[in-house]
Amino acid sequence: MLFWSAIYKDGSVHPYSAHNFSIDKVDLNQLDKFQIIGEGADIPYLQIHFDDPRKRLIYVRRTEHISLLPEPLICHMVGWQMKVNGENIQNINYVFETIVWSKGRDIEGRKHMIWQEQAGKFDRKRDSRFYAPSDAQLAIVGSKSE
């Protein structure tokens, strides 16, 4: 299972917690790095550096049930956006995860699958697997795609 973690400029680490630290609590002015990391892992699967003060965090988590997969498909849409000469520039990473079973439902046949795709701004034609983030979700993470 993948989670996110925010690392601030002072070096403090703020991992996701459903009860204590959710995405709307991230201090965007103090954000230095944003990670997607596996449970118990030491090395992040994806790390984004906020090395320009104009960069604003984009993060939305989606879960979908697809008939080809026995378990839900989870997508972490994570990246940044910033205004450059009045234009909204975005970089979005799609980190997908699911569980596949090679031997029925035997725990030994369980395999956690993770893969990543990268794109510019959210495009409804290209990104049809998941619907666009709502305005309310985008307001939390500080970005609008269109």
C-alpha positions as CSV (number, residue, x, y, z in Angstrom):
1,M,0.0,0.0,0.0
2,L,1.3,3.4,-0.9
3,F,1.0,6.6,1.2
4,W,2.2,10.1,0.9
5,S,4.5,12.1,3.1
6,A,5.3,15.9,3.2
7,I,8.8,17.0,4.1
8,Y,9.2,20.6,5.1
9,K,12.1,23.0,4.6
10,D,13.1,22.6,8.3
11,G,13.5,18.8,7.7
12,S,10.4,17.8,9.6
13,V,8.5,14.9,8.1
14,H,4.7,14.8,8.1
15,P,3.4,11.4,6.9
16,Y,-0.2,10.9,5.9
17,S,-2.6,10.1,8.8
18,A,-6.3,9.8,8.3
19,H,-6.9,11.2,11.8
20,N,-4.0,13.6,12.3
21,F,-2.5,14.9,9.1
22,S,-4.5,15.0,5.8
23,I,-3.6,16.7,2.5
24,D,-5.5,19.9,3.4
25,K,-3.2,20.3,6.4
26,V,0.0,20.5,4.3
27,D,1.7,23.9,4.7
28,L,2.4,24.7,1.0
29,N,4.7,27.6,2.0
30,Q,6.9,25.2,4.0
31,L,6.8,22.2,1.6
32,D,10.2,21.1,0.4
33,K,9.5,17.6,-0.9
34,F,6.4,15.4,-1.4
35,Q,6.8,11.7,-1.5
36,I,4.8,8.6,-2.5
37,I,6.2,5.8,-0.4
38,G,5.3,2.2,0.4
39,E,4.3,1.2,3.9
40,G,7.4,0.4,5.9
41,A,9.8,1.4,3.0
42,D,12.9,3.6,3.4
43,I,13.1,4.8,-0.2
44,P,10.1,6.6,-1.8
45,Y,8.6,5.4,-5.0
46,L,8.3,9.0,-6.2
47,Q,9.6,12.2,-4.8
48,I,8.8,15.7,-6.0
49,H,11.0,18.7,-5.1
50,F,9.4,22.1,-4.5
51,D,12.5,24.0,-5.5
52,D,10.6,27.0,-7.0
53,P,8.4,29.1,-4.8
54,R,5.8,29.3,-7.6
55,K,5.2,25.5,-7.6
56,R,2.0,24.4,-6.0
57,L,1.2,20.8,-5.0
58,I,-1.3,18.7,-6.9
59,Y,-2.5,15.5,-5.1
60,V,-5.6,13.5,-5.6
61,R,-6.2,9.8,-4.8
62,R,-8.7,7.8,-6.8
63,T,-10.0,4.2,-6.4
64,E,-11.8,2.4,-9.2
65,H,-13.0,-1.1,-9.7
66,I,-12.1,-2.4,-13.2
67,S,-13.5,-5.6,-14.5
68,L,-10.1,-6.9,-15.7
69,L,-8.6,-6.7,-12.2
70,P,-9.6,-8.8,-9.1
71,E,-8.8,-5.9,-6.7
72,P,-9.4,-2.1,-6.9
73,L,-7.1,0.0,-8.9
74,I,-5.7,3.0,-6.9
75,C,-4.2,6.0,-8.6
76,H,-2.2,8.7,-6.8
77,M,-2.3,11.8,-9.1
78,V,0.6,13.8,-7.8
79,G,2.6,16.7,-9.2
80,W,2.9,20.4,-9.3
81,Q,1.6,23.5,-11.1
82,M,2.8,27.0,-11.4
83,K,2.2,30.2,-13.4
84,V,4.9,31.2,-15.9
85,N,4.3,34.4,-17.8
86,G,0.5,34.0,-17.1
87,E,0.4,30.4,-18.3
88,N,-0.6,27.5,-16.0
89,I,2.2,24.9,-16.3
90,Q,1.6,21.5,-14.8
91,N,3.5,18.2,-14.3
92,I,1.4,15.3,-13.1
93,N,2.5,11.8,-12.2
94,Y,0.0,9.0,-12.1
95,V,1.2,6.3,-9.6
96,F,-1.0,3.2,-10.0
97,E,-1.2,0.3,-7.5
98,T,-3.3,-2.8,-7.3
99,I,-3.1,-6.4,-6.1
100,V,-3.0,-9.4,-8.5
101,W,-3.3,-13.0,-7.6
102,S,-1.4,-15.7,-9.4
103,K,-2.7,-18.7,-7.4
104,G,-6.4,-18.1,-6.8
105,R,-6.8,-16.2,-3.5
106,D,-3.9,-17.9,-1.7
107,I,-1.8,-15.3,0.2
108,E,1.4,-16.7,-1.4
109,G,0.0,-15.8,-4.8
110,R,-0.7,-12.2,-3.8
111,K,1.5,-9.6,-5.6
112,H,1.4,-5.8,-5.1
113,M,1.8,-4.2,-8.6
114,I,2.9,-0.5,-8.9
115,W,3.6,1.5,-12.0
116,Q,3.9,5.1,-13.0
117,E,2.9,7.3,-15.9
118,Q,3.7,11.0,-16.4
119,A,2.0,13.8,-18.3
120,G,1.4,17.5,-18.4
121,K,-2.0,18.9,-17.3
122,F,-5.0,16.7,-16.8
123,D,-6.5,15.8,-20.2
124,R,-9.9,14.2,-20.2
125,K,-9.3,12.5,-23.6
126,R,-6.0,10.9,-22.6
127,D,-6.9,10.3,-19.0
128,S,-10.2,8.6,-19.4
129,R,-9.5,5.8,-16.9
130,F,-10.1,8.3,-14.1
131,Y,-12.4,11.3,-14.0
132,A,-11.0,14.7,-13.4
133,P,-10.5,16.0,-9.9
134,S,-13.4,18.0,-8.6
135,D,-13.1,21.8,-8.1
136,A,-13.2,21.2,-4.3
137,Q,-10.3,18.7,-4.5
138,L,-8.3,21.0,-6.7
139,A,-8.9,24.0,-4.3
140,I,-7.4,22.0,-1.5
141,V,-4.2,21.2,-3.4
142,G,-3.9,24.6,-4.9
143,S,-4.3,23.9,-8.6
144,K,-6.8,24.2,-11.4
145,S,-6.2,22.2,-14.6
146,E,-8.3,24.2,-17.0
